[in-house]
Amino acid sequence: MPFANIKLPEAALNKKQKAEVAHSVTELFVSYFGEGSRPFTMVLIEEVKDGGYTRADEVFILPEQYRAKPD
């Protein structure tokens, strides 16, 4: 079973954008493994809360201008 685990900052993508990412990743796997892999492909998109990770040794908070707008 092809499996992708994608971690993103919380609120970086809206629901529609996450669905588009999942579809694109599924299509990528199908292009490598064939159409038979589609029903078994799993894409997990995890949102990491602000302050839950670091970048360049600093706790990362997603700036407001980069937060997704609701669907």
C-alpha positions as CSV (number, residue, x, y, z in Angstrom):
1,M,0.0,0.0,0.0
2,P,1.6,3.3,-1.0
3,F,1.6,5.7,1.9
4,A,2.5,9.4,2.2
5,N,2.7,11.4,5.4
6,I,2.8,15.1,4.9
7,K,3.3,17.5,7.7
8,L,2.3,21.1,7.3
9,P,2.0,24.1,9.7
10,E,-1.5,24.4,11.1
11,A,-3.8,26.5,8.9
12,A,-1.3,26.6,6.0
13,L,-3.9,25.0,3.7
14,N,-7.6,25.0,3.6
15,K,-9.8,21.9,3.2
16,K,-9.9,22.2,-0.6
17,Q,-6.2,22.7,-0.9
18,K,-5.5,19.6,1.3
19,A,-7.8,17.6,-1.0
20,E,-5.9,18.8,-4.0
21,V,-2.6,17.8,-2.4
22,A,-4.0,14.3,-1.5
23,H,-5.2,13.9,-5.1
24,S,-1.9,15.0,-6.6
25,V,0.1,12.6,-4.4
26,T,-2.3,9.8,-5.3
27,E,-1.8,10.5,-9.0
28,L,2.0,10.5,-8.5
29,F,1.9,7.1,-6.8
30,V,-0.4,5.7,-9.5
31,S,2.0,7.0,-12.2
32,Y,4.7,4.8,-10.5
33,F,2.8,1.8,-9.3
34,G,-0.1,1.6,-11.7
35,E,-3.8,2.1,-11.5
36,G,-4.2,-0.9,-9.2
37,S,-2.6,1.0,-6.4
38,R,-5.2,3.8,-6.4
39,P,-7.7,2.1,-4.0
40,F,-4.9,1.2,-1.6
41,T,-3.1,4.6,-1.6
42,M,-3.2,6.5,1.7
43,V,-2.2,10.1,2.1
44,L,-2.1,11.5,5.7
45,I,-1.9,15.2,6.0
46,E,-0.9,16.2,9.6
47,E,-1.1,19.8,10.8
48,V,1.5,20.8,13.3
49,K,0.3,23.4,15.8
50,D,2.1,26.7,16.0
51,G,5.1,26.4,18.3
52,G,5.2,22.6,17.7
53,Y,8.4,22.7,15.6
54,T,11.4,24.9,14.9
55,R,13.1,26.4,11.9
56,A,16.7,27.7,12.1
57,D,16.8,27.1,15.8
58,E,13.7,29.3,16.4
59,V,10.2,28.2,17.4
60,F,8.1,28.6,14.3
61,I,4.8,30.4,14.2
62,L,3.1,30.7,10.8
63,P,2.7,34.4,9.9
64,E,-0.9,35.5,9.4
65,Q,-0.4,36.4,5.8
66,Y,0.5,32.8,5.0
67,R,-2.5,31.2,6.7
68,A,-5.1,29.7,4.3
69,K,-8.3,31.5,3.8
70,P,-11.4,29.3,4.6
71,D,-13.0,27.5,1.7
